[in-house]
Amino acid sequence: MLIEVGHFALVLALIISVLLIVVPSIGLYQNKTSLAQLARPLVWAQGFWVALAFFVLMSAFLSNDFSVKYVADNSNTQLPLLFKASAVWGSHEGSLLLWVFVLSLWTVAVSIFSKRIPSDLINQTLVVLGAISFGFLLFLLFTSNPFERLMMPPIEGRELNPLLQDFGLAVHPPMLYMGYVGLAIPFAFVLSALIRGQLDSTWIRWTRPWALVSWSFLTVGITLGSWWAYYELGWGGWWFWDPVENASFMPWLVATALIHSLSVSEKRGAFKQWTVLLAIGGFSLSLLGTFLVRSGVLTSVHAFATDPTRGLFILIFLFVVIGGSLILYTWRSSLLQQSNPFSLLSRETGLLINNILLVTAMLSVLLGTLYPLILDTLNLGKISVGAPYFNAVFVPIMILGVIALAVFPYVRWKKDSLSRVFNLLKFEWICVVLLTLLSWVFIADNIFVLVAVGLFIWVVNHVLVLFIKRLRSKAKLSMSFIGMIVAHLGIAVFVLGATVTTQLGIEKDIKMNIGETQTIAGHDFVFNGVSPHSKENYSGFIGDITVFKNTKKVAQLNPEKRYYQTGMPMTEASIDPSITRDLYVALGEGLGGGAWSVRIYYKPLVRWIWLGGLMIAIGALFAAIDRRYFLRIKS
Amino acid sequence: MILSWQFVLMIVLSSLFLAWFLYRPIKANLSDDDSNISINRQRQDELELDISQGLIEKSQYQEAEEEIIRTLASELNNNESKNITIKPLIWSMMIFLFVGVLSLSVYSQLTPKIIPNADNGINEPLSMTESINNLENYLIENPEDFQAWKMLGLAQVGTGNIDKSIESFEKAFLINPNDIDLLLQYASAIAANQDGKFYGKSKILIEKALSLDPQSIQVLYFSGIVAAHEGNLNGAIEFWEKALYLMSNDHPDRNIIEEALGMVLNLQVK
């Protein structure tokens, strides 16, 4: 009966979301405060029922209730406990339930942390969030019910996709969804401001911290996904320009533009119309990503759904949300106050350049992602757009972005003089050129690496100079400023890590006999053989490789070849990590006579990629807790 | 319509929770004007701090201050409005009715027509014959349900009706010819009608399963049987050794394959 209770809880959540749309709206438009103020209790009730449904499904997984089709299809008694719990979102229905659960968590958070926000604005925002919940609950219940029962429960369940039987599944999707779904909050604030025709300082002020927190989660989610792909897929790559990766990266790019645009709107009252469009764009791209993954138009490890009904539903929802928002925007844009003026050389211009670059980068990724699908749909042939396109188009745009990042924090708001900026920058440039030349002499002569080193030194230098200047002027260091410093440093760390590992990384795909040694980047890899190995949920082989550097043992690596219940072979890489380099070994196929094919990678600074990502996310969290967001407003 | 005390309790709890807030509504805290005044005042404070710390010049300060005043003036709209009171009892009743009727109606639409025999004892377990009848009725309305055809075939094997089970498996096969489990069950049913021998269609089905998943332990086991029936003992040994290699030491089917392998090895010796 527990399963039926979980199912009914979702139905109740759907009905309450209808009430959330209707009752507070009546209150707001007929000045019936009691009804308008019912928005929060409705949100709490809806959140409670969704949480109950989510945990009922989790308990079904933990108790091996194979009478639930979704459990029988994605779990079995041999699955370790952690994977049973994370298998809840290991396939389409459960991951959509996670989507709805995360949305209700965000909505409850907005309803609780909103004491400083005017009642009418917060109630209207909760109504918009209720409408989004309604759409997704409808989708979940009518096309993707996770509580469907089997008429004859099997004694044993099937298997969770072996790729997903990993710690990564426990952390990557929840974090990614927190970011993805979190973009609904800035969208809801913007939409409620448009609906109310109250496009003032208040909505901009209270949109920014929510945008920062959701962007921070999205950054962590993408970073974790990259790390997971790196160690799990056995190819040693950290980003594949997979369409589903792109689907999460596009909202990230627009959300990055949004948080910068919001800072201009908040500080200077400029770019308001642009900010509104970015908030709509960010969430629309998040929905587009959901469509790409759920509709079955893409084939990927991420894409589980192949049911066209599901795709059609999300497509309609996508059109309603984007179309409705843009119509509302057109209707209300005249109410937006004219931008306060700024000169060509000003920080506003810098942030405008940042926004243009980010949106251009997003469009280039969007084109590369959708172009093959459009051609295929129109029967104009099948093409594949891969890394060469994205690297050729995306990377130059981002180099310009990093240069802008290193220059414009020096420039004053509203207007500045070229001579003042030049005076501030000239010592930096000298320092950058000197240190880059030193790198050329002592580290590498690869042009891409030198450009990355130059940019890294420049950004680090500018961060330090800004920091020292602030300390000298005895100005109070705001969390917003610290956040910016940390996030910009994170970008520099990421750029250096990504460039160095891509340009200077070494890969060898070789046959190794027992006792044979291969030398890579000064490391001797000695192959000691392979032995059978099994655990509760798989069986297979485990390799034994010892790594020496200058005759001193530095690592013992044990890559695995696993065969899961379905017989699906999986490569489990073995990695010796460090901050300066990773030694990465993956086992290929047995070649007879004790010989195996082995892939060995030397990955310099690869950890900097994820370190940079985490720094960016932490920077955003710092900025979100700036004291200005704890303003005490008196009635 | 499905109605249980749990559902009624959930509806009543939801309605009571919401009714409580209709009788004791959360107080509205702030107006837009309060908020805009406070935010713009804070902006002005920040501006004064900037000039006192020498971060901006006086001309910039004056221009920025004028902008703040201009922005605030455009934002203030004196949005005082009268609060119209409501009758909480009427609204509570309406919410109760809305939640109750709509949630039960939607749930009854979503619930499958055939209730499964869940293992919680609320529904009595169905006998095999009842299950077959239910499945057959279900399949009249849902002839494209692959899983149901497969289950019907399995249930018919269970009752010894092999001919009927072959028909059901054939229907499932036409819907999804690439399901490994179905291919093996279907082949076994045909073999059961051929004195347990895998030849003809049953052999083709096993070969198809092997081409789809050459690493599956079950498929390797059946492929070994096919090879053994054809007198290809080396082939059978190869398949079963591979299966043993892939399976864990405590796999429940390990003994069966080891026995079969032992038997074939003996035959080879003889």
Boltz contact constraints between the chains, C-beta under 6 A:
constraints:
  - contact:
      token1: [A, 1]
      token2: [B, 120]
      max_distance: 6.0
  - contact:
      token1: [A, 1]
      token2: [B, 122]
      max_distance: 6.0
  - contact:
      token1: [A, 5]
      token2: [B, 6]
      max_distance: 6.0
  - contact:
      token1: [A, 8]
      token2: [B, 7]
      max_distance: 6.0
  - contact:
      token1: [A, 8]
      token2: [B, 107]
      max_distance: 6.0
  - contact:
      token1: [A, 11]
      token2: [B, 103]
      max_distance: 6.0
  - contact:
      token1: [A, 11]
      token2: [B, 106]
      max_distance: 6.0
  - contact:
      token1: [A, 11]
      token2: [B, 107]
      max_distance: 6.0
  - contact:
      token1: [A, 12]
      token2: [B, 10]
      max_distance: 6.0
  - contact:
      token1: [A, 12]
      token2: [B, 14]
      max_distance: 6.0
  - contact:
      token1: [A, 12]
      token2: [B, 103]
      max_distance: 6.0
  - contact:
      token1: [A, 15]
      token2: [B, 99]
      max_distance: 6.0
  - contact:
      token1: [A, 15]
      token2: [B, 102]
      max_distance: 6.0
  - contact:
      token1: [A, 15]
      token2: [B, 103]
      max_distance: 6.0
  - contact:
      token1: [A, 31]
      token2: [B, 81]
      max_distance: 6.0
  - contact:
      token1: [A, 31]
      token2: [B, 82]
      max_distance: 6.0
  - contact:
      token1: [A, 31]
      token2: [B, 84]
      max_distance: 6.0
  - contact:
      token1: [A, 32]
      token2: [B, 84]
      max_distance: 6.0
  - contact:
      token1: [A, 32]
      token2: [B, 86]
      max_distance: 6.0
  - contact:
      token1: [A, 33]
      token2: [B, 28]
      max_distance: 6.0
  - contact:
      token1: [A, 33]
      token2: [B, 83]
      max_distance: 6.0
  - contact:
      token1: [A, 34]
      token2: [B, 25]
      max_distance: 6.0
  - contact:
      token1: [A, 34]
      token2: [B, 86]
      max_distance: 6.0
  - contact:
      token1: [A, 37]
      token2: [B, 25]
      max_distance: 6.0
  - contact:
      token1: [A, 37]
      token2: [B, 26]
      max_distance: 6.0
  - contact:
      token1: [A, 38]
      token2: [B, 21]
      max_distance: 6.0
  - contact:
      token1: [A, 40]
      token2: [B, 26]
      max_distance: 6.0
  - contact:
      token1: [A, 41]
      token2: [B, 18]
      max_distance: 6.0
  - contact:
      token1: [A, 41]
      token2: [B, 21]
      max_distance: 6.0
  - contact:
      token1: [A, 45]
      token2: [B, 14]
      max_distance: 6.0
  - contact:
      token1: [A, 45]
      token2: [B, 17]
      max_distance: 6.0
  - contact:
      token1: [A, 67]
      token2: [B, 116]
      max_distance: 6.0
  - contact:
      token1: [A, 67]
      token2: [B, 118]
      max_distance: 6.0
  - contact:
      token1: [A, 67]
      token2: [B, 119]
      max_distance: 6.0
  - contact:
      token1: [A, 118]
      token2: [B, 30]
      max_distance: 6.0
  - contact:
      token1: [A, 118]
      token2: [B, 31]
      max_distance: 6.0
  - contact:
      token1: [A, 118]
      token2: [B, 32]
      max_distance: 6.0
  - contact:
      token1: [A, 118]
      token2: [B, 35]
      max_distance: 6.0
  - contact:
      token1: [A, 119]
      token2: [B, 28]
      max_distance: 6.0
  - contact:
      token1: [A, 119]
      token2: [B, 29]
      max_distance: 6.0
  - contact:
      token1: [A, 141]
      token2: [B, 110]
      max_distance: 6.0
  - contact:
      token1: [A, 149]
      token2: [B, 116]
      max_distance: 6.0
  - contact:
      token1: [A, 150]
      token2: [B, 116]
      max_distance: 6.0
  - contact:
      token1: [A, 151]
      token2: [B, 116]
      max_distance: 6.0
  - contact:
      token1: [A, 152]
      token2: [B, 151]
      max_distance: 6.0
  - contact:
      token1: [A, 198]
      token2: [B, 32]
      max_distance: 6.0
  - contact:
      token1: [A, 200]
      token2: [B, 36]
      max_distance: 6.0
  - contact:
      token1: [A, 200]
      token2: [B, 75]
      max_distance: 6.0
  - contact:
      token1: [A, 201]
      token2: [B, 36]
      max_distance: 6.0
  - contact:
      token1: [A, 201]
      token2: [B, 39]
      max_distance: 6.0
  - contact:
      token1: [A, 202]
      token2: [B, 35]
      max_distance: 6.0
  - contact:
      token1: [A, 202]
      token2: [B, 36]
      max_distance: 6.0
  - contact:
      token1: [A, 205]
      token2: [B, 39]
      max_distance: 6.0
  - contact:
      token1: [A, 269]
      token2: [B, 71]
      max_distance: 6.0
  - contact:
      token1: [A, 337]
      token2: [B, 74]
      max_distance: 6.0
  - contact:
      token1: [A, 340]
      token2: [B, 67]
      max_distance: 6.0
  - contact:
      token1: [A, 473]
      token2: [B, 53]
      max_distance: 6.0
  - contact:
      token1: [A, 473]
      token2: [B, 54]
      max_distance: 6.0
  - contact:
      token1: [A, 475]
      token2: [B, 53]
      max_distance: 6.0
  - contact:
      token1: [A, 534]
      token2: [B, 248]
      max_distance: 6.0
  - contact:
      token1: [A, 539]
      token2: [B, 248]
      max_distance: 6.0
  - contact:
      token1: [A, 563]
      token2: [B, 246]
      max_distance: 6.0
  - contact:
      token1: [A, 567]
      token2: [B, 213]
      max_distance: 6.0
  - contact:
      token1: [A, 567]
      token2: [B, 215]
      max_distance: 6.0
  - contact:
      token1: [A, 567]
      token2: [B, 216]
      max_distance: 6.0
  - contact:
      token1: [A, 631]
      token2: [B, 42]
      max_distance: 6.0
  - contact:
      token1: [A, 633]
      token2: [B, 30]
      max_distance: 6.0
  - contact:
      token1: [A, 633]
      token2: [B, 34]
      max_distance: 6.0
  - contact:
      token1: [A, 633]
      token2: [B, 35]
      max_distance: 6.0
  - contact:
      token1: [A, 633]
      token2: [B, 38]
      max_distance: 6.0
  - contact:
      token1: [A, 635]
      token2: [B, 30]
      max_distance: 6.0
  - contact:
      token1: [A, 635]
      token2: [B, 34]
      max_distance: 6.0
